[in-house]
Amino acid sequence: MDTHRRPGSPLRDPNPPVLDMTPDGEFRDPPQRRAGGLDRVLGQLGGAALLVTLAAGGLLLVALAMLFLGLLLPIAVGAGLVAFVSLWWRMRRLRRAGGPGAVRFVVLRR
């Protein structure tokens, strides 16, 4: 008689997983593996890569801000030029009509 034979399928894993339980019925986590030299090196490399990624993202945001500033600057200059020409034209018409020589701007406060 073979006393070392296990019941069940012969294709079954000969070393089934061990479920370690506490008396309360909670499962225990498997023991932590100690990190080897390669794990430490890869952790350092991953940290450096994260730092480079954050720096590149910051530079990208600065570049986008400069791009939008570059796109809005000609619009602001054009609007200022239109305002200047409009004021200049009104003052010229006022002088031709015989109005006061100096144009005064009045700010009304309530």
C-alpha positions in Angstrom: 0.0 0.0 0.0 1.3 3.5 -1.0 1.0 5.7 2.0 2.6 8.8 0.4 0.1 9.1 -2.4 -2.1 12.2 -2.5 -5.7 11.9 -3.5 -7.0 13.9 -6.4 -5.8 14.6 -10.0 -2.2 13.8 -10.8 -2.0 17.1 -12.7 -2.7 19.1 -9.5 0.0 21.3 -8.1 2.0 19.2 -5.6 2.6 22.2 -3.4 -0.8 23.9 -2.8 -0.8 27.4 -1.3 -0.8 27.7 2.5 -3.5 29.8 4.0 -2.3 31.1 7.3 -5.1 32.2 9.6 -5.2 33.7 13.1 -7.4 32.2 15.7 -9.9 35.1 15.1 -10.3 34.0 11.5 -8.2 36.7 9.9 -5.8 35.9 7.1 -2.1 36.8 7.7 -0.1 38.4 5.0 2.9 36.6 3.7 6.2 37.7 5.1 7.8 40.7 3.4 10.7 40.0 1.0 13.9 41.8 1.8 14.8 44.2 -1.0 17.9 43.3 -2.9 20.5 45.5 -4.5 18.7 45.6 -7.8 15.4 46.6 -6.1 17.2 49.5 -4.4 18.9 50.7 -7.6 15.6 50.5 -9.5 13.9 52.5 -6.7 16.5 55.2 -6.9 16.2 55.2 -10.7 12.4 55.5 -10.5 12.7 58.4 -8.1 15.1 60.2 -10.4 12.8 59.6 -13.3 9.8 61.0 -11.4 11.8 64.1 -10.5 12.8 64.6 -14.2 9.2 64.1 -15.3 7.9 66.7 -12.8 10.6 69.2 -14.0 9.7 68.5 -17.6 6.0 69.1 -16.8 6.8 72.4 -15.1 8.8 73.5 -18.1 6.0 72.5 -20.4 3.5 74.7 -18.4 6.0 77.6 -18.6 6.3 77.1 -22.4 2.5 77.0 -22.8 2.2 80.2 -20.8 4.8 81.9 -22.9 3.0 80.7 -26.1 -0.3 82.1 -24.9 1.4 85.4 -23.9 3.0 85.5 -27.3 -0.4 85.0 -29.0 -2.2 87.6 -26.8 0.5 90.3 -27.0 -0.2 91.3 -30.7 -3.9 91.5 -29.8 -3.2 93.8 -26.9 -0.9 96.0 -28.9 -3.5 96.2 -31.7 -6.3 97.1 -29.3 -4.1 99.8 -27.7 -3.3 101.2 -31.2 -7.0 101.3 -32.1 -7.7 103.1 -28.8 -4.9 105.6 -29.4 -6.0 106.3 -33.0 -9.6 106.7 -31.9 -8.7 109.2 -29.2 -6.3 111.1 -31.5 -9.0 111.4 -34.2 -11.6 112.7 -31.7 -9.1 115.3 -30.3 -8.3 116.4 -33.9 -12.0 116.8 -34.7 -12.6 118.7 -31.5 -9.7 121.2 -32.3 -11.0 121.7 -35.8 -14.4 122.5 -34.5 -13.0 125.2 -32.2 -13.3 123.4 -28.9 -10.9 123.7 -26.0 -7.3 123.2 -26.8 -6.7 120.6 -24.1 -8.9 117.6 -23.7 -9.7 116.7 -20.1 -10.7 113.3 -18.9 -13.2 113.3 -16.0 -13.8 110.3 -13.7 -17.2 110.3 -12.0 -17.3 108.6 -8.6 -20.5 107.6 -6.9 
